[in-house]
Structure formats: structure tokens, C-alpha cells
């Protein structure tokens, strides 16, 4: 069973339905594994992982939000795993449990090494500023956290996809790995929409090497997109989280409320915050 999402840029024609074989496990807390499906090679984050089911819900919701926001994502779907037949061993012991897994289509490319030089080959440099807006909206502490005394930057969560047919080394910035959105890896509950989370005024996702590529027009485009977020879309998206990922009704309502209210807060405040970090000498230029 799969539940592929709809993406505005049309990259979502991928809909795996069947696990064919396990290839390799990755040493991650989510028990990520490389597998082969009836739709080709893929990576899955299955149930039974050490972090529990809530990060899977965060991954599903936030990756769908990233695509709605206009960012490039890996092609993704929900793939049913039957542990009786689909054996996925975890590197740190144990095996994947039966139930819906978050799956992404394998893509050619590499994780970012952290240098500004690598970013010069991007075909979508405008997504750098938009990604900062997005990470701040969903409070994604697992790329570049706002507090470096509490958590280190994670360059592995910046993926540079090879541009098909390009021989000049061009790459595409991909928004990936969103298990730590909303609560920084903690379980979701009915208190997730508390005011401190809604009005967290810190910047997320702003790597120092990103700063030269952040442009006001791209940030403004992100703000404009947040301004048209519809409550109905958000609540429908949260309702699409599989029951097996254990979000009760009150938690679903609170998560939707957080997403909606935080979009409003970020849209109102983020331009000046990014201006202070990226263009301090132009803080009030071209603003009315």
C-alpha cells in the first residue's frame, strides 16, 4: 500500500506498492534502510525504530509541507511493511515492525560538505533562502539549529541531487529528513501548540555558508506563500497521518493549530530577522 502525495512541480509520479528486498541498513536512530521496491531503489524509515512512530508523522507532514511550500523534495510515499515477509534488520539490533514506513526514492547525489563553493553549482539557489523560511516555520532543529550550544549543525540533512544529463557538475538543493520538525524529536502531544512554540523567534536552518545566497526576493516569496496557507489543507494533511503512527485526535488538532498559527507568526516576523542576520547594512532598505 502506498499513499503518494501531490506535488505542484509534478515530480511525484512515484508510487511503490511492494517491498522486494533489503539491501543495507544505515546507522541512524530511525533505522533507515536501503531497499528495492517494485518502483525501484528506495530508502525507508520503518516502524520499530528507536525513536518511535511520532518522528514518522513529523516526516510525513513536514515533507508534504515542504513540497506545498515550493521546495524540491525527494519523491516520497508511504509503503506498507509486513515484517513476517519483509525483513529489515537494524544495525543496532532488532528488526523493523509491520506497518506503514516512510519511503523516499533513491536519488543520485551527495550530502553537502558545508562549503560555500559547493553551493555555487546549484540550479536552484533561490531555494536557499526559502529553505531558511521553511525550517523556521516548522522549527526544524536537525539542519542548522538555532542554539549551537545545544545541538550541532547536521550537514547530512542538506542533500545536493545530481542534475540529470548535466556534465558540468550542477546540483539541485533538496529539502530532506524532517523527523525532528515541530518538537526537535520529542513526542507530539496536545500541548504542541503552546504559545512558546508558536512564537519562537529564533532562526532555523541558516548555515553561515547560506548567508551569501539568501536574497530578499526569495524570502519574500516564502512569506507570500505562508500567507495563503489554508486551514483546511493543513488539517487534511495532518488527518492523513496513518493511525499506526499513534497520533490521537487531540494531538492531531494541536499539531494542525501549531502549523497554522506559526505560519502566521513567521510570515509577520521573519523578513526582519533574516535581514539582521544576512543584510545588516540594509535592514530598513526598501521596506515600508
N, C-alpha and C positions, 0 to 999 in steps of 0.2 A: 504494500500500500504506500502511496506517496501523496503528498499534499503540496504541490509546487505552487509558488507564489507568482503573482503577476507583476512584471517589472515594466516601467514605462519605456525603457530603452530596447525592449524586445530581446534581451539576452537570456530569457527564461524559457527556453524550449526544452529544458532538461527535466525528465520525469522518470527516474529509476523506480522500478517496482519490485525487483528481486535481487537479493544478495546471492552472489555466485561463489566468491571465495575470499578468504582472508589473505593478505599479503604481508603486512608488517604492522607492528604496534609502535606508537610514539610514546616517549616517556613524559606524559602530561597528566595533570590531575583529572582531566576529563576522559582519560582512557582513549584518546583519539587513535584511530587505526586506519591504515590504508587498505582498501578492499577493492574488489571488482564487482560491479553490478551489471544488470542487463543493459544499462545505458553507459557502460564504460567504467574506467577507473574513478574512484571516489575516495573521499575521506569521511569518516563517520565519528560522531561523538555519541556513544550509546548510553542507555540506561545501565545502572550498576556501577557507574564511575564513582570515584571517591568524593566528588563534590556534590553529588545528589542530582535530583531532577530539576531543581529550580534554575540553575545556570543554563539548562537546555531551553527552558522557557524564555530566559533573557536573550539567548542567542537567536531564537526564532523571531521574537518580537522585534529586537533591535536590528537584525539584518533586514527584515521587511521594512522597517522604518528607514534604514539607510537607502534602500532602493527607491522608496517613495520620495525620499529627500533629493534623489537625483545622483547619488554616488554610484560608482561602479562597484559591484559585488561579485563574488564568485557565484556561479549558478548553484542554487540550493534547493533542497526538498526535505520532506520528512519520509524516512524509509523504515518500514516495519522490520524488526529483527525477531526471529524465532530462535531463541537460544538452544532449543533442542537440536536444531539442524545447523544454524548459523553460528559457528564457533569463532568468537573474537576474544582471544586471550589478552589480558592486561599485562604490561611489562612488570608492574609492581605486584602482581599476583591477582588471582581471580579471573573471572570471565564476564563478558557483557551479559546483561539480563535481557529477557524478552521485552519487547515494547518498541515504541517509536524512537528512532535515532535521528539526530540532525545530520544531514549529509550534504557535502559540497562536491561538485565535480572537480576532479583533479585538473590543474591548470599549469602550463609551463611558465616558469618564472622563478623568482627568488625573494627571500625576505631581505629587507633593507639593512644595510650595514651601518647606517647612521650618518653617512656623509652627505653634504650638500651637493657634491659632484654627481652622485648617483641620480639626484632629483632633476638634474639638468636635461635628462633624456626623456622626461615624462611627456606623453602626448596629451595629458590632461592636467597640466599644472594648476588650473583653476580649482581642481578638487582638493588641493592642499588647504586653502582657506575654508572651503566648505566642510572639510573633514573636522577641522577645529570646532566649527559651529556645531556640527553633529555630535562630536564626542562630548562637548559641553552640555548639549541638550540632554543626552542620555546618561550623563555622569559616568563616562567610560574611564575608569581608573587604570585600565590594563593596556593602554598605549603609552601616553605620557601623562602620568598622574599630576594633579595639582600640587601635591605635597611630596617633594623628593626625600624628605626625612622619613616618610612612612612607607614608600614604595619606589622601586627603581623603574626607569623607563623600560619599555618592552619593545625593542626594535623588531622582534619576530612577528609582531602583530601589524607591521606595515609590509604589505606584500606588493611586489613590483612584477606584474604579469608581462611576459613577453608579448610584443605586438606581432600578431600572426603575419607572416610574409614580409616582415621588415628585417633587413640585413644590416641596419645601422645601429642596432642596439637600443632601439626605442622601447620604452616600457610604459605600462599603464598602472596608475595607483589604484589599489583595490582596498575597499573597506572590508575587513575580515575580523573574525574572532571577537564576538560580543558577549561572551558568557559573564563578564564582570560589569556589565552595564546596570544602572539603576541602584545597585546596593554594594558594588565592589565585591561581589562573590558571596555575600551573605544571603540567607534565605529570604524570600519575599514573604510579606505578611500584610495584614490590614493596616499597618502603621507606615507603609512605604511612602504614602503621600504626605507625610508630616511636613510642616512648613519649612523646616531646616533643609530638607532635601529640595523642595520646590525652589527655594530662594538661595541656594548655594551659589555664591557669586564668583567662584573660582573658575579659572580656565582649565579645560582638559584638552589633551592632545596636541599641545603646542610645543613640539620639539624645537630646540634652538635652530636646527638646520631648516626648519619650516619657515622661520620668520621672513627671510628674503622673498619667499614665494607667496606670502599671504597678501592678497590685493583687496582693496576696499570694495571693488565691484563684486568680487566673489563672496565676500562676507555679506554684503547687502543682498545678493541673490539668495543666500541661505536664510537670511532674516525674512525676506519676502515669502519664501517657501513655508517657513514656520507659521507665517501669518494666515495661511489658507488651510492649515490643518483642521480637519473636520472631526468633531467628537465621534460621529457615527463610524468613521473609518477606524479610529483608534479602538473603540470598544469592540468592533467586529474582529479586528486583528487579535486583540487580547483573548477574545472568546474562542479564537481558532487554535489556541494552545491545547494540545492533547490532554485529556483528563488524566492520563497516566503520569503526567509531569506535576501533578498534585498541587494545582492552584485552586483553592476553594473560591466560592463566589465572592466573598468579601475581599479577598486578596486580588482577584481579577478587577474588581471595581476600583480598588485603591491604586493598582498599577496604571489603569487607564487614566485615572484622575491625575496621577503624577505626570504622566506623559503630556497630557493636555495642558495642565497648569504650568508645567515647566517650559513648554514651548512658548507660552505667552511671556513668561519672565525672561527667557533667553532672548526672544525677539526684541524685547524692550531695552535690554541692557548690554548685549554682547558687543555691539559695534564700538562703543567707547572703551570697553575693557580690552578688546583686541587692539584698538588704536594706541592705548597706553603701552601695550607690550610690543607692538610692531612698528608703529609710526609715531613715536612720542612727539616729534617736532611738528606733526601735522594734526595734533589732537582735535582741534576745532576747525580745521580747514574744510571747506565745502559742506559744512553742516549747518542746518538751520533749526 
